[in-house]
Amino acid sequence: MRLEEAKRDYYRRRAKEEGYRSRAAFKLKQLNNKYQLMRRGSKVVDIGAAPGGWTQVSSELVGNVGQVIGIDLEPIKAVSKNTIILLEDITSSTVVESITNALRGNKADLVLADLSPKLSGVWDMDHYKQIDLCNSAIDLLPPILKNGGSSVMKAFDGDEFQGLVKRLKQSFERVEISKPNASRKESSEMYLVGLDFTGQVPKRHSEVYQSLHPSGGHLDSALSDWHENPAT
Ligand SMILES: C[S@@+](CC[C@H](N)C(=O)[O-])C[C@H]1O[C@@H](n2cnc3c(N)ncnc32)[C@H](O)[C@@H]1O
């Protein structure tokens, strides 16, 4: 058996034995060991949380004086008393209000985003959609993450990856790119750890374009026009 398959089986078996709902739980444990992202009493928002592995790990680490809010499009079984589950799309207009209500007026110390779109198998499209979800998660940060707080975000490495890193670097004092041992080497997923949130995030490129060209349509259609006729 190849080494990477053996590693996947190892983490799958451990997840089963230790009662975690996903192998991904070990990725968060390893990232937390490296960066000390949460402690007893921390408030954590876990975006794209189903089936709940990261929510379980966070709930254990923050203890009963901490709080965890898990959000997903898919239902998540209850985790623990210190955890609130929201069944919601992170791109909906109501999601910020739902999160701030659940945080009871506080801001989070840590925002996690292990988001994945439904995969089509067409790499470019899956990559683009996944990075778009990451950008939606970044858009949520100012009202929900406290200044000086941290974030962990899964991102598929590809053409749009560096643009995402750049946006995070404009939002956090320090950004680290990490690949925990529990993540398969051949998988394109990387983990971006943002430390010391500045409180502000830059606009997305498409928003900048639209503010410069208010009647000029959408950036995507502008780009496809350009591809058809780059001389104009
Ligand atoms: C890889 S799974 C998360 C695994 C989780 N961290 C764990 O340890 O169990 C990615 C999740 O992102 C969720 N997701 C994708 N798009 C979303 C959206 N627009 N709003 C909320 N959740 C979304 C998916 O439903 C999926 O459950």
PDBQT file of the ligand as one rigid body, heavy atoms in Angstrom, charges set to zero:
ROOT
HETATM    1  C1  LIG A 301     -14.663  19.673   3.711  1.00  0.00    +0.000 C 
HETATM    2  S1  LIG A 301     -16.268  20.007   4.370  1.00  0.00    +0.000 S 
HETATM    3  C2  LIG A 301     -15.897  20.580   5.996  1.00  0.00    +0.000 C 
HETATM    4  C3  LIG A 301     -15.392  19.499   6.928  1.00  0.00    +0.000 C 
HETATM    5  C4  LIG A 301     -15.326  19.943   8.370  1.00  0.00    +0.000 C 
HETATM    6  N1  LIG A 301     -14.283  20.910   8.593  1.00  0.00    +0.000 N 
HETATM    7  C5  LIG A 301     -15.121  18.771   9.303  1.00  0.00    +0.000 C 
HETATM    8  O1  LIG A 301     -14.074  18.708   9.939  1.00  0.00    +0.000 OA
HETATM    9  O2  LIG A 301     -16.023  17.952   9.437  1.00  0.00    +0.000 OA
HETATM   10  C6  LIG A 301     -16.706  21.480   3.503  1.00  0.00    +0.000 C 
HETATM   11  C7  LIG A 301     -18.077  22.026   3.828  1.00  0.00    +0.000 C 
HETATM   12  O3  LIG A 301     -18.272  23.317   3.204  1.00  0.00    +0.000 OA
HETATM   13  C8  LIG A 301     -19.676  23.471   3.101  1.00  0.00    +0.000 C 
HETATM   14  N2  LIG A 301     -20.067  24.596   2.238  1.00  0.00    +0.000 N 
HETATM   15  C9  LIG A 301     -19.824  24.758   0.919  1.00  0.00    +0.000 A 
HETATM   16  N3  LIG A 301     -20.390  25.892   0.464  1.00  0.00    +0.000 NA
HETATM   17  C10 LIG A 301     -20.993  26.480   1.525  1.00  0.00    +0.000 A 
HETATM   18  C11 LIG A 301     -21.765  27.679   1.679  1.00  0.00    +0.000 A 
HETATM   19  N4  LIG A 301     -22.009  28.500   0.648  1.00  0.00    +0.000 N 
HETATM   20  N5  LIG A 301     -22.253  27.975   2.917  1.00  0.00    +0.000 NA
HETATM   21  C12 LIG A 301     -22.012  27.127   3.965  1.00  0.00    +0.000 A 
HETATM   22  N6  LIG A 301     -21.297  25.979   3.865  1.00  0.00    +0.000 NA
HETATM   23  C13 LIG A 301     -20.797  25.651   2.666  1.00  0.00    +0.000 A 
HETATM   24  C14 LIG A 301     -20.114  22.140   2.529  1.00  0.00    +0.000 C 
HETATM   25  O4  LIG A 301     -21.500  21.937   2.694  1.00  0.00    +0.000 OA
HETATM   26  C15 LIG A 301     -19.230  21.164   3.327  1.00  0.00    +0.000 C 
HETATM   27  O5  LIG A 301     -19.925  20.602   4.401  1.00  0.00    +0.000 OA
ENDROOT
TORSDOF 0
